[in-house]
Amino acid sequence: EKFMVCDPDIIERIMLNLLSNAVKFTKNDGKIDVNIYDDKDKIIISIKDNGIGIQKDKQDLIFQRFRQVDKSLTRSHEGSGIGLSLVKSLVELHGGTIKVESEYGKGSEFIIVLPALVKEGSCNNTLDEAAATSSRLSDSKVEAINVEFSDIYF
């Protein structure tokens, strides 16, 4: 069991954005893996795909606001260029970091590192609070997912 001080809505927004990107840039028969690792005082989240990947010289650009790797009018995927910039800002607001490891033509892996509480009993969350939060969020999840994935055409 791991405790974190975080905003669940923001963590959901981060994950939906990264998953939406993975779906957009991975072929229909591709693979997307999501893993969570416990690293003592940190939680590591990995979203890895075997999609188109990102060229090395473009990897520094993807976290900049309004920047896209493919800026052409004929690009195959829509987007405003603010998603990954927003994700980076939200991760950093949680005291975390995000990085990308990618090989063009072979896929990308986004790695988020978030701080966790290590002292037992240092979190005020109770099981009742967690259940109430879960119940409150369940109705809004479908709508949030539909919004995040709205620019993906199947």
C-alpha positions as CSV (number, residue, x, y, z in Angstrom):
1,E,0.0,0.0,0.0
2,K,1.3,3.4,-1.0
3,F,0.1,6.9,0.1
4,M,0.4,10.0,-2.0
5,V,-0.8,13.6,-1.7
6,C,-2.4,14.2,-5.0
7,D,-5.4,15.5,-6.8
8,P,-7.1,12.4,-8.4
9,D,-8.8,14.5,-11.1
10,I,-5.4,15.9,-12.2
11,I,-3.7,12.5,-12.1
12,E,-6.7,11.2,-14.3
13,R,-6.2,14.1,-16.7
14,I,-2.5,13.3,-17.0
15,M,-3.1,9.6,-17.7
16,L,-5.9,10.2,-20.2
17,N,-3.8,12.6,-22.1
18,L,-0.8,10.2,-22.3
19,L,-3.1,7.3,-23.2
20,S,-4.9,9.3,-25.8
21,N,-1.6,10.2,-27.4
22,A,-0.5,6.6,-27.3
23,V,-3.7,5.5,-29.0
24,K,-3.4,8.2,-31.7
25,F,0.2,7.3,-32.6
26,T,0.0,3.5,-32.4
27,K,-1.4,1.4,-35.2
28,N,-4.7,-0.6,-34.6
29,D,-2.8,-3.8,-34.0
30,G,-0.2,-2.1,-31.8
31,K,0.5,-2.5,-28.2
32,I,0.3,0.0,-25.2
33,D,1.6,-1.0,-21.8
34,V,0.8,0.9,-18.6
35,N,2.9,0.0,-15.6
36,I,3.2,1.4,-12.0
37,Y,6.3,0.7,-9.9
38,D,6.9,1.2,-6.2
39,D,10.3,2.8,-5.7
40,K,10.4,3.5,-1.9
41,D,9.5,7.2,-1.7
42,K,8.4,7.4,-5.3
43,I,5.8,6.0,-7.6
44,I,6.9,5.5,-11.2
45,I,4.3,5.3,-13.9
46,S,5.2,4.2,-17.4
47,I,3.1,4.5,-20.6
48,K,4.8,2.6,-23.4
49,D,3.7,2.0,-26.9
50,N,5.1,0.5,-30.1
51,G,3.8,3.4,-32.2
52,I,5.5,5.8,-34.6
53,G,8.0,7.1,-32.0
54,I,9.5,10.6,-31.9
55,Q,12.7,11.6,-33.7
56,K,15.6,12.4,-31.3
57,D,15.9,16.0,-32.4
58,K,12.2,16.6,-31.8
59,Q,12.0,15.1,-28.3
60,D,12.9,18.3,-26.5
61,L,10.0,20.1,-28.3
62,I,7.1,17.9,-27.3
63,F,6.8,19.4,-23.8
64,Q,6.7,23.0,-25.1
65,R,3.4,24.8,-25.4
66,F,1.9,24.9,-28.9
67,R,4.7,22.8,-30.3
68,Q,4.0,19.7,-32.4
69,V,6.4,17.4,-34.1
70,D,4.2,17.4,-37.3
71,K,3.0,21.0,-37.9
72,S,1.8,20.4,-41.5
73,L,-1.7,20.9,-42.5
74,T,-1.8,17.4,-43.8
75,R,-0.8,15.7,-40.5
76,S,-2.8,12.6,-39.7
77,H,-3.6,13.5,-36.1
78,E,-5.3,16.6,-34.7
79,G,-4.2,18.4,-31.6
80,S,-3.5,21.9,-30.2
81,G,0.0,21.3,-29.1
82,I,-0.7,22.0,-25.4
83,G,-1.5,18.5,-24.1
84,L,2.1,17.4,-23.2
85,S,3.0,20.9,-22.0
86,L,0.0,20.7,-19.6
87,V,0.8,17.2,-18.6
88,K,4.4,18.3,-17.7
89,S,3.1,21.3,-15.7
90,L,0.6,19.1,-13.8
91,V,3.2,16.5,-13.0
92,E,5.6,19.2,-11.7
93,L,2.8,20.7,-9.6
94,H,2.6,17.3,-7.9
95,G,6.4,17.5,-7.2
96,G,7.1,15.0,-9.9
97,T,9.0,14.7,-13.2
98,I,8.2,13.4,-16.6
99,K,10.5,12.3,-19.4
100,V,10.2,10.5,-22.8
101,E,12.3,7.7,-24.1
102,S,11.6,7.1,-27.8
103,E,13.0,5.6,-30.9
104,Y,11.6,6.8,-34.2
105,G,9.7,4.1,-35.9
106,K,9.7,1.8,-32.8
107,G,7.6,3.6,-30.2
108,S,7.7,5.8,-27.1
109,E,7.7,5.5,-23.4
110,F,6.6,8.3,-21.1
111,I,7.9,7.9,-17.5
112,I,6.4,9.9,-14.7
113,V,8.0,9.9,-11.2
114,L,5.8,11.2,-8.4
115,P,6.7,11.5,-4.7
116,A,5.0,9.1,-2.2
117,L,4.6,9.3,1.6
118,V,6.8,6.9,3.3
119,K,5.8,7.3,7.0
120,E,3.1,4.9,8.0
121,G,-0.1,6.8,9.1
122,S,1.1,10.1,7.6
123,C,-1.9,10.3,5.2
124,N,-5.3,11.5,6.4
125,N,-7.3,9.6,3.8
126,T,-9.6,7.0,5.2
127,L,-11.3,4.1,3.4
128,D,-14.7,6.0,3.7
129,E,-13.2,9.0,2.0
130,A,-11.7,6.9,-0.8
131,A,-15.0,5.1,-1.4
132,A,-16.8,8.5,-1.5
133,T,-14.3,9.9,-4.0
134,S,-14.5,6.7,-6.1
135,S,-18.3,6.9,-6.3
136,R,-18.2,10.7,-7.1
137,L,-15.7,10.2,-9.9
138,S,-17.3,7.2,-11.6
139,D,-20.0,9.2,-13.3
140,S,-17.6,11.8,-14.6
141,K,-15.0,9.3,-15.9
142,V,-16.9,8.3,-19.0
143,E,-17.5,12.0,-19.9
144,A,-13.8,12.9,-19.3
145,I,-12.6,9.9,-21.4
146,N,-14.9,10.9,-24.2
147,V,-13.6,14.5,-24.2
148,E,-9.9,13.4,-24.1
149,F,-10.3,10.9,-26.9
150,S,-12.6,13.1,-29.0
151,D,-9.9,13.9,-31.6
152,I,-9.2,10.2,-32.4
153,Y,-11.1,8.9,-35.4
154,F,-11.6,5.2,-35.7
